[in-house]
Amino acid sequence: MDKAFKGMAVFTSVIMFLLMIAGTLVTDTDSGMGCGSDWPLCNGKFIPEYTVATMIEYTHRLITGFAGIVVIIFSIWAWRRYRGIREVKGLAILGISFIIVESIIGAAAVLWPQSAEVLAMHFGFSLLAFTGVVLLSVFVVQKDKSHLLVKSAVSKRFKWFSWIVVAYAYLDIYSGAYLRHVKASLACTDFPGCYPGNFLPLSGLPGIHYLHRMAAVVLFCLVLGLFIYSFRHLHGNRPDLYYASLIAFILTLLQGVSGVLVVLTRLNIFATLSHSALITLLFAVLFYLALQTRKKPE
């Protein structure tokens, strides 16, 4: 039973990650209306005729429906298995609630035109659903090893700083999703400047684009601060926080590189998908780190 349960945890996380990638593919290929304005049917059919945009959008819908069922089953299973553990209850609610919300917003985006702000929220809610599922899966996998990971408590300042980084990262991610939906991804075509003759734009789509770049630089500095503190003070007695901060730092570096490639390759699909995948993983790692700061030795 333990192997089956842990296998379910890993499987659910993988499905949610594929859902995030599928959603990004829909946005990056402008396939959001690949099924027309019909929902849950696709162009008025249960099995639509083949076009690239239709298949991308239809596949995304199928993955969303399947992921929703899997997440609900896994979350209820975990809730019943670990009754009385608030962390499990909270993560289960997080995963179920936000996959339902993002599905509703996704359907609404098909049936009625939505603003860029609302469409960006769709990615944000998907991210929260993914994070809830992944952290619940991590809890299941490392439940029997917690005494090896949590050997001491951390300071209140580090706790607060960790949660501030999580909140800031979420806002930065939202700004990136908003940038895509207002078609500002190539409002700046150069790096590190915006475009020849205008290094630092202050208005319009170039201003939105460059503001996101600056926000990403600030996020890098915040994650670097987490890593430096963890390396100096938590290397031996809190390996969970140390390795989480190390992974977060590496992901932030890769995220920056992928962001530059998105611009220099003019929205190459592999660059844009990598950019989305890395920020998805980074947010989950940062949330894990912040959640772990609340734990004390048993």
C-alpha positions as CSV (number, residue, x, y, z in Angstrom):
1,M,0.0,0.0,0.0
2,D,2.8,2.4,0.8
3,K,4.4,1.9,-2.6
4,A,1.1,2.4,-4.4
5,F,0.4,5.5,-2.4
6,K,3.8,7.0,-3.1
7,G,3.5,6.0,-6.7
8,M,0.2,7.8,-6.9
9,A,1.9,10.9,-5.4
10,V,4.6,10.9,-8.0
11,F,2.1,10.2,-10.8
12,T,-0.2,13.1,-9.8
13,S,2.7,15.5,-9.7
14,V,3.9,14.5,-13.2
15,I,0.4,14.9,-14.6
16,M,0.1,18.4,-13.0
17,F,3.4,19.4,-14.5
18,L,2.3,18.2,-17.9
19,L,-0.9,20.3,-17.5
20,M,1.2,23.4,-16.8
21,I,3.3,22.7,-19.9
22,A,0.2,22.1,-22.0
23,G,-1.3,25.4,-20.8
24,T,1.8,27.2,-21.7
25,L,1.8,25.6,-25.2
26,V,-1.7,26.8,-25.8
27,T,-0.7,30.4,-24.9
28,D,2.6,30.4,-26.8
29,T,1.0,29.0,-30.0
30,D,-2.1,31.2,-29.7
31,S,-4.3,28.1,-29.7
32,G,-6.8,29.2,-27.0
33,M,-9.6,29.4,-29.5
34,G,-8.6,26.2,-31.3
35,C,-11.9,24.7,-30.3
36,G,-13.9,27.9,-31.2
37,S,-16.2,29.3,-28.5
38,D,-17.6,25.8,-27.6
39,W,-17.1,24.2,-24.2
40,P,-16.9,21.3,-23.3
41,L,-17.3,20.4,-26.9
42,C,-14.7,21.3,-29.4
43,N,-16.0,23.1,-32.5
44,G,-19.3,21.6,-31.8
45,K,-18.0,18.0,-31.7
46,F,-16.8,15.6,-29.0
47,I,-14.0,14.5,-31.3
48,P,-13.0,17.5,-33.5
49,E,-11.4,17.5,-36.9
50,Y,-7.7,17.8,-37.0
51,T,-5.9,21.1,-37.1
52,V,-2.7,22.0,-35.1
53,A,-4.5,24.6,-33.0
54,T,-7.5,22.4,-32.4
55,M,-5.4,19.5,-31.2
56,I,-3.3,21.6,-28.9
57,E,-6.4,23.1,-27.2
58,Y,-8.3,19.8,-27.2
59,T,-5.3,17.9,-25.7
60,H,-5.0,20.6,-23.0
61,R,-8.7,20.2,-22.1
62,L,-8.3,16.4,-21.9
63,I,-5.3,16.7,-19.6
64,T,-7.1,19.2,-17.5
65,G,-10.1,16.9,-17.0
66,F,-7.9,13.9,-16.3
67,A,-5.6,15.9,-13.9
68,G,-8.7,17.1,-12.0
69,I,-9.9,13.5,-11.3
70,V,-6.4,12.3,-10.3
71,V,-5.8,15.3,-8.0
72,I,-9.1,14.8,-6.2
73,I,-8.5,11.1,-5.7
74,F,-4.9,11.6,-4.5
75,S,-5.9,14.5,-2.2
76,I,-8.8,12.6,-0.6
77,W,-6.6,9.5,-0.2
78,A,-3.8,11.6,1.5
79,W,-6.4,13.4,3.7
80,R,-7.9,10.1,5.0
81,R,-4.4,8.5,5.4
82,Y,-3.0,11.4,7.5
83,R,-6.1,12.5,9.5
84,G,-5.3,15.3,11.9
85,I,-2.2,16.7,10.1
86,R,-3.0,20.3,9.2
87,E,-0.3,20.5,6.6
88,V,-1.9,17.6,4.6
89,K,-5.4,19.1,4.9
90,G,-4.2,22.5,3.8
91,L,-2.2,21.2,0.8
92,A,-5.1,19.0,-0.2
93,I,-7.5,21.9,-0.2
94,L,-5.0,24.1,-2.0
95,G,-4.6,21.5,-4.9
96,I,-8.3,20.7,-5.3
97,S,-9.6,24.3,-4.9
98,F,-7.3,25.9,-7.4
99,I,-7.5,23.2,-10.1
100,I,-11.3,23.8,-10.0
101,V,-10.9,27.5,-10.1
102,E,-8.4,27.4,-13.0
103,S,-10.7,25.1,-14.9
104,I,-13.6,27.5,-14.5
105,I,-11.5,30.4,-15.6
106,G,-10.2,28.4,-18.6
107,A,-13.8,27.5,-19.6
108,A,-14.9,31.2,-19.2
109,A,-12.0,32.3,-21.4
110,V,-13.4,30.2,-24.2
111,L,-17.1,31.1,-23.7
112,W,-16.6,34.8,-23.1
113,P,-13.7,37.2,-24.0
114,Q,-11.4,37.8,-21.0
115,S,-8.9,40.5,-20.2
116,A,-5.2,39.9,-20.1
117,E,-5.4,40.4,-16.3
118,V,-7.9,37.5,-15.9
119,L,-6.0,35.3,-18.4
120,A,-2.8,35.8,-16.4
121,M,-4.8,34.7,-13.3
122,H,-5.5,31.4,-15.0
123,F,-1.8,30.6,-15.0
124,G,-1.5,31.9,-11.4
125,F,-4.2,29.6,-10.2
126,S,-2.8,26.7,-12.1
127,L,0.6,27.3,-10.5
128,L,-1.0,27.2,-7.0
129,A,-2.8,24.0,-7.8
130,F,0.5,22.4,-9.1
131,T,2.3,23.6,-6.0
132,G,-0.3,22.2,-3.6
133,V,-0.1,18.8,-5.3
134,V,3.7,18.7,-5.5
135,L,4.1,19.7,-1.8
136,L,1.6,17.1,-0.8
137,S,3.5,14.5,-2.8
138,V,6.8,15.6,-1.2
139,F,5.2,15.3,2.3
140,V,4.2,11.7,1.4
141,V,7.6,10.7,0.1
142,Q,9.7,12.2,2.9
143,K,7.3,11.6,5.8
144,D,9.5,8.9,7.3
145,K,12.6,11.0,6.9
146,S,11.5,14.2,8.6
147,H,13.6,13.5,11.7
148,L,16.7,13.5,9.5
149,L,15.8,16.7,7.8
150,V,14.5,18.8,10.6
151,K,17.1,18.9,13.4
152,S,16.5,22.4,14.6
153,A,14.1,25.4,14.3
154,V,14.9,28.5,12.3
155,S,14.7,32.1,13.3
156,K,11.5,34.2,12.8
157,R,13.4,36.5,10.5
158,F,14.3,33.7,8.1
159,K,10.7,32.5,8.2
160,W,9.3,35.9,7.3
161,F,12.0,36.4,4.6
162,S,11.1,33.0,3.1
163,W,7.4,33.8,2.8
164,I,8.2,37.3,1.4
165,V,10.2,35.7,-1.3
166,V,7.3,33.3,-2.1
167,A,4.9,36.2,-2.3
168,Y,7.2,38.3,-4.5
169,A,7.9,35.3,-6.8
170,Y,4.2,34.9,-7.3
171,L,3.8,38.6,-8.3
172,D,6.8,38.3,-10.6
173,I,5.3,35.2,-12.2
174,Y,1.9,37.0,-12.6
175,S,3.7,39.8,-14.4
176,G,5.3,37.4,-16.8
177,A,2.0,35.8,-17.6
178,Y,0.4,39.2,-18.0
179,L,3.3,40.2,-20.4
180,R,2.5,37.2,-22.6
181,H,-1.2,37.9,-22.8
182,V,-0.8,41.6,-23.7
183,K,1.6,40.4,-26.5
184,A,4.6,42.2,-25.0
185,S,7.0,39.3,-25.0
186,L,8.9,40.9,-27.9
187,A,8.2,44.5,-27.0
188,C,12.0,44.5,-26.2
189,T,14.1,42.8,-28.8
190,D,17.5,43.4,-27.4
191,F,19.4,42.4,-24.2
192,P,20.3,43.8,-21.7
193,G,18.8,47.0,-23.2
194,C,15.3,47.0,-24.6
195,Y,16.1,47.9,-28.2
196,P,18.7,50.0,-30.0
197,G,18.2,53.6,-29.0
198,N,16.2,52.9,-25.9
199,F,18.0,51.0,-23.2
200,L,15.4,51.7,-20.5
201,P,11.8,52.3,-21.7
202,L,9.3,53.8,-19.2
203,S,6.0,53.4,-20.9
204,G,3.9,51.3,-23.2
205,L,4.5,47.6,-23.9
206,P,8.3,48.0,-23.8
207,G,7.9,49.5,-20.3
208,I,5.8,46.5,-19.2
209,H,8.4,44.1,-20.6
210,Y,11.4,45.9,-19.0
211,L,9.6,46.1,-15.7
212,H,9.3,42.3,-15.7
213,R,13.0,42.1,-16.4
214,M,13.8,44.3,-13.4
215,A,11.4,42.3,-11.2
216,A,13.3,39.1,-12.3
217,V,16.6,40.7,-11.2
218,V,15.1,41.5,-7.8
219,L,13.9,37.9,-7.5
220,F,17.4,36.6,-8.3
221,C,18.8,38.8,-5.5
222,L,16.2,37.5,-3.0
223,V,16.8,33.8,-3.9
224,L,20.6,34.5,-3.7
225,G,20.0,35.8,-0.1
226,L,18.1,32.7,0.8
227,F,20.9,30.5,-0.5
228,I,23.7,32.5,1.2
229,Y,21.9,32.4,4.6
230,S,21.2,28.7,4.3
231,F,24.7,27.9,3.3
232,R,26.1,29.8,6.3
233,H,23.7,28.8,9.0
234,L,21.6,25.8,7.9
235,H,24.0,23.5,6.0
236,G,24.4,21.0,8.7
237,N,21.3,21.0,10.8
238,R,18.6,21.8,8.2
239,P,19.5,19.9,5.0
240,D,16.0,20.3,3.7
241,L,16.3,24.1,3.7
242,Y,19.9,24.1,2.4
243,Y,19.2,21.9,-0.6
244,A,16.0,23.6,-1.3
245,S,17.7,27.0,-1.4
246,L,20.5,25.5,-3.6
247,I,18.0,24.1,-6.1
248,A,16.1,27.4,-6.1
249,F,19.3,29.3,-6.8
250,I,20.1,27.0,-9.7
251,L,16.6,27.2,-11.1
252,T,16.7,31.0,-10.9
253,L,19.9,31.1,-12.9
254,L,18.5,28.8,-15.5
255,Q,15.3,30.8,-15.5
256,G,17.2,34.0,-16.3
257,V,19.1,32.3,-19.2
258,S,15.8,31.0,-20.6
259,G,14.3,34.5,-20.4
260,V,17.2,35.9,-22.4
261,L,16.8,33.1,-25.0
262,V,13.0,33.8,-25.3
263,V,13.9,37.3,-26.5
264,L,17.0,36.5,-28.6
265,T,15.4,33.5,-30.3
266,R,12.2,35.5,-31.0
267,L,9.9,33.3,-29.0
268,N,11.3,29.9,-30.0
269,I,8.8,27.4,-28.6
270,F,11.5,25.4,-26.7
271,A,12.8,28.6,-25.1
272,T,9.3,29.7,-24.0
273,L,8.3,26.3,-22.7
274,S,11.6,26.0,-20.8
275,H,10.9,29.5,-19.3
276,S,7.5,28.4,-18.1
277,A,8.7,25.0,-16.8
278,L,11.6,26.5,-14.8
279,I,9.5,29.2,-13.1
280,T,6.8,26.5,-12.3
281,L,9.4,24.4,-10.6
282,L,11.1,27.4,-8.9
283,F,7.9,28.5,-7.3
284,A,7.1,25.0,-5.9
285,V,10.7,24.8,-4.4
286,L,10.4,28.3,-2.8
287,F,7.0,27.4,-1.4
288,Y,8.4,24.1,0.0
289,L,11.3,26.0,1.6
290,A,8.9,28.5,3.2
291,L,6.6,25.7,4.5
292,Q,9.6,23.8,5.9
293,T,10.7,26.9,8.0
294,R,7.6,26.3,10.1
295,K,8.7,22.9,11.2
296,K,10.6,22.1,14.4
297,P,12.3,18.9,15.6
298,E,9.8,16.2,16.7
